[in-house]
Amino acid sequence: MTQLVFLSSSEKRQFDSPPVFTKAQRPAYFAITEDIRRTLGALRTATNKVGFLLQFGYFKHSGKFFAPNTFRLRDISYLKQQLNISKRLITHILISHQHHATV
């Protein structure tokens, strides 16, 4: 049986990757409204808060979810600043990101 190939390897990688936001786009896609702030209040860890906001912003742009190991480091850093997350906690998030990337 012949296997159909719809996307090249690079096209598949691009399809499976979150959007690349410019500095000007990040505030729009990662805006923290009152509803989002209430949801964040129910999340326990900084990792969960950042992960939620990343998925929310990426979904708002592309209409789909992405694997955590594909999250963009610039977006993680931006959200760290927005949420006033300490450098120590963001290090934990980055280590989690690197771990997922190698699994």
VEXFI-656942 format. One record per residue (C-alpha): residue in three letters; x, y, z. Coordinates in steps of 0.2 Angstrom, whole numbers, plus 2048, in hexadecimal, padded with zeros to 3 digits. Layout:
N
ALAXYZ ...
//
This chain:
103
MET800800800 THR8078117FB GLN80981E809 LEU80382F805 VAL80E83D80A PHE80584E80C LEU813858815 SER826858813 SER830856823 SER833869825 GLU82086C822 LYS81B86082F ARG82786783B GLN820879838 PHE80E872839 ASP81286A84A SER81B87A851 PRO81388885A PRO812899851 VAL8208A5852 PHE81A8B5859 THR8238C6857 LYS8268D1866 ALA8178DB861 GLN80B8CC860 ARG80F8C4871 PRO8058D087B ALA7F58CD870 TYR7F78BA870 PHE7FC8B9883 ALA7F08C688A ILE7EB8C289C THR7D98C789D GLU7CF8C68AE ASP7C88B58A8 ILE7D98AE8A5 ARG7E08B58B5 ARG7D28AC8BE THR7D789C8B5 LEU7EA89F8B9 GLY7E58A18CC ALA7DE88F8CB LEU7EF8888C5 ARG7FB8838D2 THR80C8848CA ALA8158918BF THR8188848B2 ASN8068808B0 LYS8028938AF VAL80F8968A2 GLY809886898 PHE7F788B899 LEU7FB89C892 LEU806895884 GLN7F988987F PHE7EB896880 GLY7F58A3875 TYR7FB896869 PHE7E988F867 LYS7E28A1865 HIS7EE8A3856 SER7EE89284E GLY7DF888854 LYS7E987A85B PHE7F387486A PHE80687086A ALA811865873 PRO81A86D882 ASN82B86987A THR82787486C PHE823884877 ARG82D893871 LEU83A89987E ARG8378AB87A ASP8258A887E ILE8298A088E SER8358AE893 TYR8278BB88E LEU81A8B2899 LYS8278B18A8 GLN8288C48A8 GLN8158C68A6 LEU8128BB8B5 ASN8218C18BF ILE8288AF8C1 SER8398AE8C9 LYS8488A98BF ARG8498998CA LEU8388948C5 ILE83A8988B2 THR84A88D8B3 HIS83F87F8B8 ILE8338828A9 LEU84288389D ILE8498738A4 SER83886B8A2 HIS838871890 GLN84986A88C HIS84485A894 HIS835858889 ALA83F85D87A THR84B84E87D VAL83D841881 
//
